[in-house]
Amino acid sequence: MSGINSVEQMTQGHLRNVQQLAVFYTGKNNIYAINIAKVKAFVITEEVTINDTPSDTDVVAGIATIRGEPVTLVKLDAWLGNKCLELEDYKLIIYCEFNHKKIGFLIKDMLDIVEKTTDELRHTEETNSKITYTTYVKVHDKNELCTVFNAEQLLKDLGWTNDGDDVMNKYIEAPFSSTKLVLAAEDSNVAREVLRKFFQKADVKYEIYNNGAELITRIQELDPSKIGLIITDIEMPETDGFQVAQFVKSSSKYENVPLIVNSSMTTDAVKNKMNQIGVDGFIGKTDIQSLYNVSKKYLA
């Protein structure tokens, strides 16, 4: 694997309604994964300079300069509660962008890139907030458990999620007067709580579902004229946000219902795909100001 390579054009798995996972080893040789659509590059650790910067958490390893920009490096092992390796024993950095924040995960080594349909992913956030879902991957001809970690929970634990009352009060200027219903699909408990706080503060009628399948079922039950706005995450088990967007935007029945993507996957490849489907907007997850602006546009 070469040094700093873009992976945004590496795959178009979302065109076939599969999720592609970058599978890797943690320091304890546990098998973890991240959605490839969240990855900007794989970086060989020894090719970058890591500056040890003051931090109030041992989860942050320092700051590295990647593509001319400062990137916060996270020790995934520390966040997972595992003993960390020496810095030089982490061969790779998975360089990602979440909600326009640049972050690099130190990993022991890459294992594979695998494709999984959404029904091959098992949702487990209820039992462990650090896990989004689990699946199985082939390693040396054996099926091994693979855990997809919860990036939203990690960002919250680092204090990078602005979801307090002060943020809500700052951006929500006045309640909306709309009588229409807002429907949302979101599988992350952290992001669901942000949406709940926002809708309650904005005095909006809303329903939030844990995945796209439940959302689509509810959409089909309603008169389209009663729906003021649909908001969907992308990375969800069973039915993901690409499938939700395709369902809504390919039907003349719902052509007047605005659909907004609310996701931490803010890479250009993801945005381009959603724009091709014809979504009405794209906001970073937990970005309260953008959520308010787009809700005001369609509901006020």
C-alpha positions as a Markdown table, in Angstrom:
| # | Residue | x | y | z |
|---|---|---|---|---|
| 1 | Met | 0.0 | 0.0 | 0.0 |
| 2 | Ser | 1.5 | 3.3 | -1.0 |
| 3 | Gly | 1.8 | 6.4 | 1.2 |
| 4 | Ile | -0.8 | 9.1 | 1.0 |
| 5 | Asn | -3.3 | 8.0 | -1.6 |
| 6 | Ser | -6.8 | 9.2 | -2.1 |
| 7 | Val | -9.4 | 6.5 | -1.7 |
| 8 | Glu | -12.4 | 8.6 | -2.6 |
| 9 | Gln | -12.4 | 7.3 | -6.2 |
| 10 | Met | -11.3 | 3.8 | -5.1 |
| 11 | Thr | -14.7 | 2.4 | -4.8 |
| 12 | Gln | -18.3 | 2.9 | -5.9 |
| 13 | Gly | -19.8 | 0.3 | -3.7 |
| 14 | His | -22.7 | 2.6 | -2.8 |
| 15 | Leu | -23.9 | 2.3 | -6.4 |
| 16 | Arg | -24.7 | -1.3 | -5.7 |
| 17 | Asn | -26.2 | -0.8 | -2.2 |
| 18 | Val | -23.3 | -2.4 | -0.4 |
| 19 | Gln | -21.1 | -1.0 | 2.3 |
| 20 | Gln | -17.3 | -1.3 | 1.8 |
| 21 | Leu | -15.4 | -1.7 | 5.0 |
| 22 | Ala | -11.7 | -1.0 | 5.5 |
| 23 | Val | -10.8 | -3.9 | 7.9 |
| 24 | Phe | -7.8 | -3.5 | 10.2 |
| 25 | Tyr | -6.0 | -4.8 | 13.3 |
| 26 | Thr | -5.9 | -3.0 | 16.6 |
| 27 | Gly | -2.9 | -3.3 | 18.9 |
| 28 | Lys | -4.4 | -6.5 | 20.4 |
| 29 | Asn | -5.0 | -8.0 | 17.0 |
| 30 | Asn | -8.7 | -7.5 | 17.4 |
| 31 | Ile | -10.5 | -7.0 | 14.0 |
| 32 | Tyr | -12.2 | -3.6 | 13.6 |
| 33 | Ala | -13.5 | -1.7 | 10.5 |
| 34 | Ile | -14.6 | 1.6 | 9.2 |
| 35 | Asn | -16.7 | 2.5 | 6.2 |
| 36 | Ile | -14.4 | 3.3 | 3.3 |
| 37 | Ala | -16.6 | 6.2 | 2.4 |
| 38 | Lys | -15.4 | 8.0 | 5.5 |
| 39 | Val | -11.7 | 7.5 | 4.6 |
| 40 | Lys | -9.7 | 10.2 | 2.7 |
| 41 | Ala | -6.4 | 8.3 | 2.7 |
| 42 | Phe | -4.3 | 5.5 | 4.2 |
| 43 | Val | -1.1 | 7.0 | 5.4 |
| 44 | Ile | 2.1 | 5.2 | 6.4 |
| 45 | Thr | 2.9 | 6.4 | 9.9 |
| 46 | Glu | 6.6 | 6.7 | 9.5 |
| 47 | Glu | 6.1 | 9.0 | 6.5 |
| 48 | Val | 4.6 | 11.8 | 8.7 |
| 49 | Thr | 5.9 | 13.8 | 11.6 |
| 50 | Ile | 3.8 | 13.5 | 14.7 |
| 51 | Asn | 3.9 | 16.5 | 17.1 |
| 52 | Asp | 3.2 | 15.6 | 20.7 |
| 53 | Thr | 0.7 | 18.3 | 21.7 |
| 54 | Pro | -0.9 | 19.0 | 25.1 |
| 55 | Ser | -4.2 | 17.1 | 25.6 |
| 56 | Asp | -6.5 | 16.3 | 28.5 |
| 57 | Thr | -7.0 | 12.8 | 27.2 |
| 58 | Asp | -4.7 | 9.9 | 26.5 |
| 59 | Val | -6.8 | 9.1 | 23.5 |
| 60 | Val | -5.1 | 11.9 | 21.5 |
| 61 | Ala | -1.6 | 10.9 | 20.3 |
| 62 | Gly | -0.8 | 14.3 | 18.9 |
| 63 | Ile | -1.1 | 16.2 | 15.6 |
| 64 | Ala | 0.3 | 15.1 | 12.3 |
| 65 | Thr | 0.6 | 17.2 | 9.1 |
| 66 | Ile | -1.2 | 15.3 | 6.3 |
| 67 | Arg | -1.6 | 16.9 | 2.9 |
| 68 | Gly | -0.4 | 20.2 | 4.3 |
| 69 | Glu | -3.1 | 20.2 | 7.0 |
| 70 | Pro | -3.0 | 19.5 | 10.8 |
| 71 | Val | -4.8 | 16.3 | 11.6 |
| 72 | Thr | -5.6 | 15.1 | 15.2 |
| 73 | Leu | -4.3 | 11.6 | 15.7 |
| 74 | Val | -6.3 | 9.3 | 17.9 |
| 75 | Lys | -5.2 | 6.1 | 19.6 |
| 76 | Leu | -8.1 | 3.9 | 18.9 |
| 77 | Asp | -6.8 | 1.3 | 21.4 |
| 78 | Ala | -6.9 | 3.9 | 24.2 |
| 79 | Trp | -10.5 | 4.8 | 23.4 |
| 80 | Leu | -11.5 | 1.1 | 23.3 |
| 81 | Gly | -9.9 | 0.6 | 26.7 |
| 82 | Asn | -7.0 | -1.5 | 25.4 |
| 83 | Lys | -3.3 | -1.2 | 26.2 |
| 84 | Cys | -1.6 | 0.9 | 23.6 |
| 85 | Leu | 1.5 | -0.1 | 21.5 |
| 86 | Glu | 4.5 | 2.2 | 21.1 |
| 87 | Leu | 3.8 | 4.8 | 18.5 |
| 88 | Glu | 6.2 | 3.2 | 15.9 |
| 89 | Asp | 4.3 | -0.1 | 16.2 |
| 90 | Tyr | 1.2 | 1.5 | 14.6 |
| 91 | Lys | 2.1 | 1.0 | 10.9 |
| 92 | Leu | -0.8 | 3.0 | 9.4 |
| 93 | Ile | -3.0 | 6.1 | 9.9 |
| 94 | Ile | -6.5 | 5.9 | 8.6 |
| 95 | Tyr | -7.1 | 9.6 | 7.7 |
| 96 | Cys | -10.8 | 10.6 | 7.8 |
| 97 | Glu | -13.0 | 13.6 | 7.8 |
| 98 | Phe | -16.1 | 13.7 | 10.1 |
| 99 | Asn | -18.3 | 16.8 | 10.0 |
| 100 | His | -15.4 | 18.7 | 8.4 |
| 101 | Lys | -13.1 | 17.8 | 11.2 |
| 102 | Lys | -9.9 | 16.0 | 10.2 |
| 103 | Ile | -8.9 | 13.0 | 12.3 |
| 104 | Gly | -6.4 | 10.1 | 11.9 |
| 105 | Phe | -6.8 | 6.7 | 13.6 |
| 106 | Leu | -3.6 | 4.9 | 14.5 |
| 107 | Ile | -3.9 | 1.2 | 13.6 |
| 108 | Lys | -1.5 | -1.7 | 13.8 |
| 109 | Asp | -2.1 | -2.9 | 10.2 |
| 110 | Met | -4.6 | -3.1 | 7.4 |
| 111 | Leu | -6.2 | -6.5 | 6.8 |
| 112 | Asp | -8.6 | -6.2 | 3.9 |
| 113 | Ile | -11.3 | -4.2 | 2.2 |
| 114 | Val | -14.6 | -6.1 | 2.1 |
| 115 | Glu | -18.1 | -5.6 | 0.8 |
| 116 | Lys | -21.1 | -6.2 | 3.0 |
| 117 | Thr | -24.8 | -5.8 | 2.2 |
| 118 | Thr | -26.7 | -3.9 | 4.8 |
| 119 | Asp | -28.5 | -7.0 | 6.0 |
| 120 | Glu | -25.1 | -8.6 | 6.8 |
| 121 | Leu | -24.5 | -6.0 | 9.5 |
| 122 | Arg | -25.8 | -6.6 | 13.0 |
| 123 | His | -26.7 | -3.5 | 15.0 |
| 124 | Thr | -25.2 | -3.6 | 18.5 |
| 125 | Glu | -25.2 | 0.0 | 19.7 |
| 126 | Glu | -27.8 | -0.8 | 22.4 |
| 127 | Thr | -25.3 | -3.0 | 24.2 |
| 128 | Asn | -22.1 | -1.0 | 23.6 |
| 129 | Ser | -22.2 | 2.6 | 22.6 |
| 130 | Lys | -18.7 | 2.4 | 21.1 |
| 131 | Ile | -19.9 | -0.2 | 18.5 |
| 132 | Thr | -22.1 | 0.7 | 15.6 |
| 133 | Tyr | -22.5 | -2.9 | 14.3 |
| 134 | Thr | -20.7 | -6.2 | 13.9 |
| 135 | Thr | -20.2 | -8.5 | 10.9 |
| 136 | Tyr | -18.0 | -11.4 | 10.0 |
| 137 | Val | -15.0 | -11.3 | 7.6 |
| 138 | Lys | -12.8 | -14.1 | 6.2 |
| 139 | Val | -9.3 | -14.2 | 7.8 |
| 140 | His | -7.1 | -17.2 | 6.7 |
| 141 | Asp | -10.2 | -19.0 | 5.5 |
| 142 | Lys | -12.0 | -18.6 | 8.9 |
| 143 | Asn | -14.9 | -16.4 | 9.7 |
| 144 | Glu | -13.8 | -13.8 | 12.3 |
| 145 | Leu | -15.9 | -11.3 | 14.1 |
| 146 | Cys | -15.4 | -7.7 | 12.9 |
| 147 | Thr | -16.5 | -4.7 | 14.8 |
| 148 | Val | -17.4 | -1.4 | 13.1 |
| 149 | Phe | -16.7 | 1.3 | 15.8 |
| 150 | Asn | -19.0 | 4.2 | 16.5 |
| 151 | Ala | -17.3 | 7.3 | 15.2 |
| 152 | Glu | -20.1 | 9.6 | 16.5 |
| 153 | Gln | -19.5 | 8.3 | 20.0 |
| 154 | Leu | -15.8 | 8.8 | 19.7 |
| 155 | Leu | -16.2 | 12.4 | 18.6 |
| 156 | Lys | -18.6 | 13.0 | 21.5 |
| 157 | Asp | -16.1 | 11.5 | 24.0 |
| 158 | Leu | -13.4 | 13.9 | 22.6 |
| 159 | Gly | -15.7 | 16.8 | 23.2 |
| 160 | Trp | -16.2 | 17.5 | 19.5 |
| 161 | Thr | -19.9 | 17.3 | 19.4 |
| 162 | Asn | -21.8 | 20.5 | 20.1 |
| 163 | Asp | -25.2 | 19.4 | 21.4 |
| 164 | Gly | -25.8 | 21.4 | 24.5 |
| 165 | Asp | -28.6 | 23.8 | 25.3 |
| 166 | Asp | -26.4 | 26.8 | 24.7 |
| 167 | Val | -25.8 | 25.7 | 21.1 |
| 168 | Met | -29.5 | 25.1 | 20.5 |
| 169 | Asn | -30.3 | 28.5 | 22.0 |
| 170 | Lys | -27.6 | 30.1 | 19.9 |
| 171 | Tyr | -28.9 | 28.9 | 16.5 |
| 172 | Ile | -32.6 | 28.3 | 16.9 |
| 173 | Glu | -33.9 | 31.9 | 16.7 |
| 174 | Ala | -37.6 | 31.0 | 17.0 |
| 175 | Pro | -39.9 | 27.9 | 16.9 |
| 176 | Phe | -41.2 | 26.9 | 13.5 |
| 177 | Ser | -44.9 | 27.4 | 12.7 |
| 178 | Ser | -45.2 | 24.3 | 10.4 |
| 179 | Thr | -47.8 | 21.7 | 11.1 |
| 180 | Lys | -46.1 | 19.2 | 8.9 |
| 181 | Leu | -44.2 | 16.2 | 10.1 |
| 182 | Val | -40.5 | 15.7 | 10.0 |
| 183 | Leu | -39.3 | 12.1 | 9.5 |
| 184 | Ala | -35.7 | 11.1 | 10.2 |
| 185 | Ala | -33.6 | 7.9 | 10.1 |
| 186 | Glu | -30.6 | 7.7 | 12.3 |
| 187 | Asp | -28.9 | 4.7 | 13.8 |
| 188 | Ser | -26.5 | 6.5 | 16.1 |
| 189 | Asn | -27.9 | 7.2 | 19.6 |
| 190 | Val | -25.6 | 10.2 | 19.9 |
| 191 | Ala | -27.0 | 11.8 | 16.7 |
| 192 | Arg | -30.6 | 10.8 | 17.5 |
| 193 | Glu | -30.3 | 12.7 | 20.8 |
| 194 | Val | -29.1 | 15.8 | 18.9 |
| 195 | Leu | -32.0 | 15.6 | 16.5 |
| 196 | Arg | -34.5 | 15.1 | 19.4 |
| 197 | Lys | -33.1 | 18.2 | 21.2 |
| 198 | Phe | -33.2 | 20.2 | 18.1 |
| 199 | Phe | -36.8 | 19.3 | 17.1 |
| 200 | Gln | -38.1 | 19.8 | 20.6 |
| 201 | Lys | -36.4 | 23.3 | 20.8 |
| 202 | Ala | -37.8 | 24.2 | 17.4 |
| 203 | Asp | -41.2 | 23.0 | 18.3 |
| 204 | Val | -41.4 | 20.6 | 15.4 |
| 205 | Lys | -43.5 | 17.5 | 15.0 |
| 206 | Tyr | -41.1 | 14.7 | 14.4 |
| 207 | Glu | -40.5 | 10.9 | 14.3 |
| 208 | Ile | -37.0 | 9.3 | 14.3 |
| 209 | Tyr | -36.4 | 5.8 | 13.2 |
| 210 | Asn | -33.3 | 3.6 | 13.7 |
| 211 | Asn | -32.8 | 2.6 | 10.1 |
| 212 | Gly | -33.9 | 3.3 | 6.6 |
| 213 | Ala | -36.2 | 0.4 | 6.3 |
| 214 | Glu | -38.4 | 1.7 | 9.2 |
| 215 | Leu | -38.3 | 5.2 | 7.7 |
| 216 | Ile | -39.5 | 4.0 | 4.2 |
| 217 | Thr | -42.3 | 1.9 | 5.8 |
| 218 | Arg | -43.5 | 5.1 | 7.6 |
| 219 | Ile | -43.2 | 7.3 | 4.5 |
| 220 | Gln | -45.5 | 4.9 | 2.6 |
| 221 | Glu | -48.1 | 5.1 | 5.3 |
| 222 | Leu | -48.4 | 8.9 | 5.1 |
| 223 | Asp | -50.0 | 11.3 | 2.7 |
| 224 | Pro | -47.0 | 13.0 | 1.1 |
| 225 | Ser | -48.6 | 16.4 | 1.7 |
| 226 | Lys | -48.3 | 15.8 | 5.4 |
| 227 | Ile | -44.5 | 15.4 | 5.3 |
| 228 | Gly | -42.6 | 18.6 | 5.6 |
| 229 | Leu | -39.1 | 17.2 | 5.5 |
| 230 | Ile | -37.2 | 13.9 | 5.4 |
| 231 | Ile | -33.8 | 13.6 | 7.0 |
| 232 | Thr | -31.6 | 10.6 | 6.6 |
| 233 | Asp | -28.3 | 9.3 | 7.8 |
| 234 | Ile | -26.2 | 7.3 | 5.2 |
| 235 | Glu | -24.5 | 4.5 | 7.1 |
| 236 | Met | -27.3 | 2.4 | 8.5 |
| 237 | Pro | -27.9 | -1.4 | 8.7 |
| 238 | Glu | -30.9 | -3.0 | 6.8 |
| 239 | Thr | -31.5 | -0.1 | 4.5 |
| 240 | Asp | -29.0 | 2.7 | 4.2 |
| 241 | Gly | -29.3 | 6.4 | 3.3 |
| 242 | Phe | -28.5 | 5.8 | -0.4 |
| 243 | Gln | -31.4 | 3.5 | -0.6 |
| 244 | Val | -33.7 | 5.9 | 1.2 |
| 245 | Ala | -32.7 | 8.7 | -1.1 |
| 246 | Gln | -33.3 | 6.5 | -4.2 |
| 247 | Phe | -36.7 | 5.5 | -2.9 |
| 248 | Val | -37.9 | 9.0 | -2.4 |
| 249 | Lys | -36.3 | 10.7 | -5.4 |
| 250 | Ser | -37.2 | 8.1 | -7.9 |
| 251 | Ser | -40.9 | 8.3 | -7.1 |
| 252 | Ser | -43.1 | 11.1 | -8.6 |
| 253 | Lys | -45.4 | 10.6 | -5.5 |
| 254 | Tyr | -42.7 | 12.2 | -3.3 |
| 255 | Glu | -41.2 | 14.7 | -5.8 |
| 256 | Asn | -42.3 | 17.7 | -3.7 |
| 257 | Val | -41.0 | 16.3 | -0.4 |
| 258 | Pro | -37.6 | 17.7 | 0.5 |
| 259 | Leu | -34.9 | 15.2 | 1.5 |
| 260 | Ile | -31.8 | 16.2 | 3.4 |
| 261 | Val | -28.8 | 14.0 | 4.1 |
| 262 | Asn | -27.5 | 14.3 | 7.6 |
| 263 | Ser | -24.2 | 12.4 | 7.8 |
| 264 | Ser | -20.6 | 12.6 | 9.2 |
| 265 | Met | -19.5 | 11.2 | 5.8 |
| 266 | Thr | -18.7 | 14.5 | 4.2 |
| 267 | Thr | -16.2 | 13.4 | 1.5 |
| 268 | Asp | -16.7 | 14.7 | -2.1 |
| 269 | Ala | -17.4 | 11.2 | -3.4 |
| 270 | Val | -20.4 | 10.8 | -1.0 |
| 271 | Lys | -21.8 | 14.2 | -1.7 |
| 272 | Asn | -21.5 | 13.7 | -5.5 |
| 273 | Lys | -23.4 | 10.4 | -5.3 |
| 274 | Met | -26.2 | 12.0 | -3.3 |
| 275 | Asn | -26.4 | 14.9 | -5.6 |
| 276 | Gln | -26.7 | 12.5 | -8.6 |
| 277 | Ile | -29.7 | 11.0 | -6.8 |
| 278 | Gly | -31.2 | 14.5 | -6.4 |
| 279 | Val | -31.2 | 15.2 | -2.7 |
| 280 | Asp | -32.2 | 18.7 | -1.6 |
| 281 | Gly | -29.3 | 19.2 | 0.8 |
| 282 | Phe | -26.4 | 17.8 | 2.7 |
| 283 | Ile | -25.4 | 18.7 | 6.2 |
| 284 | Gly | -22.8 | 17.4 | 8.6 |
| 285 | Lys | -24.0 | 15.4 | 11.5 |
| 286 | Thr | -24.5 | 17.4 | 14.7 |
| 287 | Asp | -24.0 | 20.7 | 12.7 |
| 288 | Ile | -26.8 | 22.6 | 14.5 |
| 289 | Gln | -26.5 | 25.8 | 12.5 |
| 290 | Ser | -26.9 | 23.9 | 9.1 |
| 291 | Leu | -29.7 | 21.9 | 10.5 |
| 292 | Tyr | -31.5 | 25.0 | 11.6 |
| 293 | Asn | -30.9 | 26.8 | 8.2 |
| 294 | Val | -32.2 | 23.9 | 6.2 |
| 295 | Ser | -35.2 | 23.3 | 8.5 |
| 296 | Lys | -36.1 | 26.9 | 8.3 |
| 297 | Lys | -36.0 | 26.8 | 4.5 |
| 298 | Tyr | -38.5 | 24.0 | 4.2 |
| 299 | Leu | -40.6 | 24.4 | 7.4 |
| 300 | Ala | -40.8 | 28.0 | 8.4 |
